[in-house]
């Protein structure tokens, strides 16, 4: 019971940090934002991708971003592709984000969320010495359908991962916005394992 309580405490701590960092109107310190967008075929259904575009234009641009944020935009399906690497300096840069996302075609045969998470964790590790918070925003319907060559092969109606448990999940129109404070999560995971090595 004590171990479960301790684990819950660290989870709450992580979510509080995410909330404080992500509201643009309440923060002054720029962060690195990794925006990962699911471009699999299932994102076409029920107008999911149109809803994502509206969210980018009406909420992400105005409510999350501030000047000097470093935005990385990736699309993912079976593989992960970098689409934009940009430091926000003004309105023109915000327009580039909208243009970049608008060009994404949700036509990927597979969806490998597990492989994408592995990829982005390696990417953020390479940038850990720049002393900036690193936020991952995952846009997906959570329908996992990875090929047999993947460590996460198979289908899941709602992809599950220990890593996802530390995210702040917001449900939209049949898709999810999942936010992670990558730095804090890695530190919390390390600390918990030191204190309670049996916790997975």
Order of alpha helices (4+ residues) and beta strands (2+ residues): alpha-beta-alpha-beta-beta-alpha-alpha-beta-beta-beta-beta-beta-alpha
